[in-house]
């Protein structure tokens, strides 16, 4: 990726840069203040989207036209309690706004500038910032696309609002392209009908897979929402025309089959094939729909982009089920908590059935941590257990770890995976149900859920508690490990909340007999 020339320090005067309109300046300033209010360490695309939704600008008009209002956005990413958008942002909260932009936001501004330059304009307005938001892969992109905010639609509206002529200059001798013939339109209707049926059929397979094979309420609801969006898009087409041109007996494809179509060994194979079937059919609808209804084609395009994210969510969850099969107990290893040293604890815990060990050392030097991690890697490899490095994907690579665990303030899943590669595990700490859902959207392999109880190994400002464990158990089947103060005396209440796994630290590291402590915890988890 090119360097972003627009890294903006919010403490300088924007007009010195001579690239932003007053509305764009206002949106970015408010985004910085929102990042502070939402306890962000960097200004993200989400903060800019919220700033636009709360403002009165060209971008705001497009967002509202597409139905993305404050109420809709609050349902996905609520504002901090007590935040009043009617009050001057400069008064909430006190202190300087966050100055550092995330890489994703820099990409948004870079794309906005490139689009404005291509349009022959010297300033970037909010309409071009919105185009940047819909064109950059970030946590909000799928929401924007679900409201029809595609690069094509927003790009066209941006040029219209900026006063750029969209129609070609008149020619002395106009050459009119031929209209679609009646035969073309008849064939298009027939193709649309067949493709729409393929989408519905494939999607029903996927919903049944998420519902009955994965037992995942969240994924089932996401697929159901997509189906409703697709149904709404198809309503734009004349149902009578779809039926009139249907000719199943005359369809030569009904008697053409390949051996590969008949081969499905697992339900995961079925789901994988169904996703491809729906995606291919959606592309057919998008292309042939241009002949009948351009707006319908744009809506299908947005739905197709959403489908790629849904594919990642469903298949990643299924693959994670396999990789974590039988791994119920997760040990967070900290040398300082092991009176007899970490070596005896690790070997005893592995022998007693711990399936995953994470090295969590905040104070150890990199050199010591590298050597320590390699020792733990050897022990876990011999026992057939997984080894996870906390926070440090670089050391995870150097130690040969199976993956890395990151918190809400560390590297996002996508960036961690870029360092580790596609076959390593990325776990994410979550403290709210929305963070857990977002981890699924981001493609995490598992989640930490908590903190559940006060811990002797780490201090917390607040506790998600057993209610959060219960929320995750009810709707998410991605492997989830409740964490925080769990021990043999309270693990029964964690199980009662619906958890089938747990992560512990002091309960094993600080035990007089780590093997016996491990066996007791594992016995209680297996009983569930």
N, C-alpha and C positions, 0 to 999 in steps of 0.2 A: 504493500500500500504506500502511496506517496506520502511525503511528510505533509502534515496539515499546517498551512501557513497562517491559520486563523486562531491559534491558541490565544484566548483572550484573558487577560488579567482583569478581573472585575473591579480592581482598585484603581484602574486608570480611566481616563476620560475616553468614552467610546468614539467620540467624533474625531479624535486624532487619527483614527484608522480610516476614515472616509469610506466605509464600506457598508454601513448599516443604516437603514432608515430609523426614524425615531421610534416607530412601533417595534422594530426588531430589537433595538437597544433596550426598550422597556421590557420586552419579553425575556431577554437574556438576564437582565438584572433581577427580574422577579424570579426567574428560575434559580438563580444563585441563592436568593433569600429562602425560597422553598426548600432547596437542598439543605440549608441550615436548619430550617424548621422541622424537616423530616429526618434529621440526624444523619445526613449523608456525608461521606468524606469527599465525594466529588459531585459535580453537577452532571446529572444524567439526562438522557432524552425524556424520561418520564417527567422530570421537573419542568422541562421546557414545554411539554404537552400540557401539563397542568397550568402553566403560566398563560398559554394561548387560550385554553378553555375559559379561564377567569377574566380574560382581557376583552377588549372590543377592537378587533383588528381584522384585516382581510383573512388571515388564517382562521380566526374565530368564526367568521361567517361561513367558511367552507366546512368547518367541524360541525357547526350547528345544523347546516343543511343536510349533513349525512347522519344526523341523530346522535352525535357524540357530544353530550352536554355534561355539566358538572355532576349530575345525579348518576349518569351512566359510568363516568370515570371513577366516581367515588366508590362504586360497587366493586371495582377491581383494585384500586389503590386509594384507600381513604386518606384524607388530610389529617394532620395531627389534631388531637382533641384540643379544643379551645381556639383553633385557627379560624379567624374571621376574614374572608377575602374582601369584605367591605372596608376593613381597617387598613390604613397605610401599611404596606408590607415592611417598611423600614422600621417599624416599631415591634415587629415580631419575627424572630426573637431578638433580644438585644445582642449587640456584638456585630463584628464584621461578617458579611456573607461568605459562603464557601467560594473560594477563588479558583480551585483546580477543576478543569473540565475532564470528564472521562474520555477515553479514546473514542467511544461510540458517539459522544456529543461532538467531538472535534470532526468526526467523519460526517455528521449531519451538517455542520456549518460549511465544511469543505464542499460537499455536494451541492449545498444551496448556492454557494458562490459560483461554482462551475456552471450551474443551470442559469443563474442570473447573467453571467458573462456570455453564455451561449445565446441568450435572448437579446444581447446588445445593451444591457443595463449596467449602470455604474454602481448601483446600491443593491443591497440584499434586503428585501422586505420580509415580513412574516410569512407571506405566501410561499416564498422560496425556502424559508426555514421549515415550513410544513412539508414541502416536497422532500427536503432532506430527511425528515423524520420517517416518511413512508418508504424511502428508498434504502435506508440503512437497517441492517439486521440488529434488532435490540429487543428488550423485553416487551416493548409496546407495539412492535410491528404487527403482530397477529391481530391485536385488538383494532388497530387502524384499518387493516385490510378487511376485517369482518364487518366494518361499517362502510365498505366500498371505497375507502380512501387508498386507492392504488396509485402508483407513480403516474400512470397514464391520465387518470382523472384529475389528480391534484396538479400535474404538470400543465394540463390544459387550462384549469381554473387559474393557475398562477399567471400564465401568459395573458389570459383575459383580464384579470384584475390589474396587471401591470400595463395594460393598454397596448400589448403587442398584437399586431394583426395576425390572425390565424388562417385567414383565407389567402390563397395564392394571388399574386398580382395578375390583373387581367391581361390576356394575350390578344394580339391583333386578330389571330385566328384561333378561336377556342376549339379544343378537341375534347369532346365529351366522351367519357368512358362509357362503354355499353352497359345498359342496365341488365340486372340479372334477368334471365329469361324465365318464363313460366316453368320450364322444365327444371332450371336450376333451383328455383324456389321449392318446387315439389320435392326434388331430391334432398334439398336442405331440411325440409320438414321431416322427411323420412329418417334422415340421419340423426336429427335432434331427438326424435321420439325413441329411437333405438339406444342412443347414448344416454339419454335421461333414465331409461329403464335399467341400463347397466349400472349407472351410479346408484340407483335405489337398491338394486339387488346386492351389489358389493357392500354398500353401507350397512345393510341389514346383517350381512355376515359379520362385519366388524363390530356392530353393536352387540350381537349375540356373543361374540368372542370375549369382548370386554366384560359383559354382564355375567356370563355363565362360566367361562373358563378362567378369567382373571378375577372375577367377583369384585370388580373395581368400580365403585360408584362414581368417582370423579371422572374417570376415563369414559364411562358410559354416558355421563351427562354431557361431556364435551362432544362426543360423537353425535348425541341427540341434538345438541344445539346446532351442530354443523348441518344435520339433516333438515332442521327447521329453516336454516338460512338458505339451503338449496331449494327447499319447497317454495319458499317465498320468491326466489329468483325465477323458478320455472313458471310461477303464476303469471309472469309477464308474457309468456307465450300463449297463443290461442290454443286451448285444449282441443277444440273441434278440428283444427288443422292437423294437430299431432295425430289424432285418431284417424282422420280421413286418409292420410298418406301412409298409415301403417300397413305393411304387407308381409306378415310373418311367413306365410306359405311360400312367398316368392323370394325370401331371403336366402341367398346361396350360402351364407355363412353358417346357417343352422346345421349343415351336414358336413362342415369342414372342422376337423378336430386334430390336434397333435397329441403325441404320446405324453408330452410334458404337461399338457392341460389335465390329464387324467391322474398324474402322479402327485399325491399329497401324503407324506408320511406322518406329519404331526399337525396339531392345530395351529402351531406357529407358522407352518408352511401355508396353511389355509389363509391365515390373516395377512401374511406377507403378500400373497397373490391377490387377495381382495383389495389391498391398498393400491397395488399397481393397476388393477382393473378400474377402480374408481378414478384414479389420477388420469389414466389414458382417456377414459370416457369424458372426464371434465375438460380435457384439452380439446377433444372433438367438439364438445358443446361450445367452448369458447370461440373456436375458429369458425365453425359453420354458423354459429349464432350471429356473427357479424353480418351475414346476409339478411337475416330476419329482424334483429333488434340489437343495436349496438350497446344499449344499456344492459341488456341481459348478458351479453358477452363480457362486459366489464365486471359484473357481479360474479360471474363464474370464475373469472380470472382471480379475483380476491379470494374466493372460496378454495380455489386450487392451491394457492399459497398457504392458506390455513391448513390444508390437508397434509402438506409436507411436515408441518410441526406435529400434527396429530399422529402421523405415522411414527415419528421419532418417539413420542410419548408412549404409545401403545407397545411398540416393539422393544423399546428400551426396558419397559417394565417387565415384559415377558422374559427377556434375556436375563435381567437381574434376578428374577425368580429362580432361574436355573443356577446362576453363579453363586447364589447365597443359600441354596438348598442345604438344609441341615446345619447351617451356621447360625446358631441362636444366641451365643454368648460372645460378647465383644469386649476385649480388655484394653483399656487405655493405660499405657505403661509410662510411669514417671519415676525416674531413678530415686528421687528424694523421698518417695513414699514407700520405698522398699527397704526396711531396716536391715535385711540380710543381703541387699544387693538385688539388682534386677534379674541377673542370670538365673538364680535359683527359682525366682518367682515365675519367670517365663517358662522354664522347662517344666516346672510342676503344673502350671496352668495348662500348657499344651498337652501334657500327658493326661490331664483330667478332662479334656474335651473342649477347651476354648477354641473357637473356630477362626477368630480374627484378633490380631494384635495391632494396636496403633501406638507408635512411638510419639509421645507428646512431651516435648522438652522445650520450655520457653527460655531457659537461662543457659543452656549448654552451648558452648562455642561450636561453630560450624565444623571444625576439624574433629572435635570429639563426637559430635552428633553423627557425622558421616561414618566414623568407625563403629559407633554404637549401633547405628541402623544396619550396618552390614552384618554385625553379629546376630541381631534379631532376625534379619533376613535368612541367615543360615539355619537358625533354630526353627523358624516357621516353615521353611521349605522342607526340612526333614520330617516335620510333623504333618505336612499337607495342609497347613493353615495359611490364611491370607495375612499379608503384612502391609499395613497402611502407614504412610508418613503424614504427620499433622502439619498443615499449612504450607509445606515446602515441596512443590512439584519438582524443583531442581534437584533436591536431595532424594526425592522419590526415584528419579531417574538414575542417579549415581549409586544408590543402594540396591537397585533392582527391585524396588517395592512393587506390590501389586496395584498400588494406587495412592491417592492423596485424599485427605479430608480438609475441607475449607469451611470457614465461617462466613457469616453474612458480610463481614468487612474485608474478607480476603478476595483472592482472584475469583471471578465468576467461573462457572463450569466450563464454558466454551474456551476461555483462555487457559485454564488448567489442562484441558484436554489437548490443546495445541502443543503444550510442552510435553505431556506424557505420551501422546499418541492415542490411536483409537481403541486399543485393546486393554487399556488400563482402567481402573475404577476411580470414579470421582464421587466422594460423599460430601454432603452439605449439612451443616447445622441449621435447624429451623426452630423458630420460637412461636410462630403463629400458623394458623391453617393456611393463610394465603402464601406464606413463605414455603410451606410444604407443597402447595399446588404449583408454585413457580418453579420449585426444584424439579418437579415432574416435567413441566414445560421445557425447562432448560436441558433436560436429558441426564440428570443425575442418576447414578447407579443405586444409591441408597441415601437415606436421610437420618440424621440424628434428631431426636424429638425431645425437647426439654428447655430448660431444666425442670425435672419433675419434683425433686425434693431439695432442701438445702444440702450442700455438699461440703465435706471437710477438705476437699482438694481444690475448690475454685469458688470464688465469691460471685454472686449475681445480684443485679439490682432488682430483678423481678423473676417470678417463677411462672412458667406456663402451666405447670401442674398436671394432675391426672386428667383434667378436662380436655387439655390439648391432646394427650395420648388417646383419649376416647374419640375425639374428632378425627384424628388421623386414621385410627383403626376402622372407623365407620365408612370412610370414603376413599382411602388410598391404600393400595396393596404393594406399591414399591417398597422393598425391604426397609423397615423403619426400626430404629434402635432407640427406645427411650433412654435418657441419660440424666444423671444428676442425683447423687445421694442414694442410689439404689443399692440395696443389700438384701441379705437373706431374710431379714425381718419384715421388709416392706414390699418385696417383689411380688407377693401375692396380690396386692392392691393394683400393681401395674398390670398383672395378668388379667385381673378382673375388669380393668379398663379396656381390654381388648388386645393388648400387646402380646406378641408371641416371641419377641426377641428383647434383649436388653444389653446396654453397655455399662460397664462398671469400671471403677478404678481402685479406690481405697478398699472396697470390700474384698478384693483379692490381694492387691499390693501390700496392704497393711495387715493382712491376716497372719496369725501365728502359723497356721498350716494352709498355705495357698492352694494346695491340691484339694484338701477337704472343702475349703470355701468354694472352689470352682465346682466341685462335684455337687454340692448342695444347690448352688444357683442353677446349674445345668439341669439337675433333677426337677426343680420346680418349673423351669421353662418347658421341659419336655412333657411335663404333666398337662400342660395347656393344649 
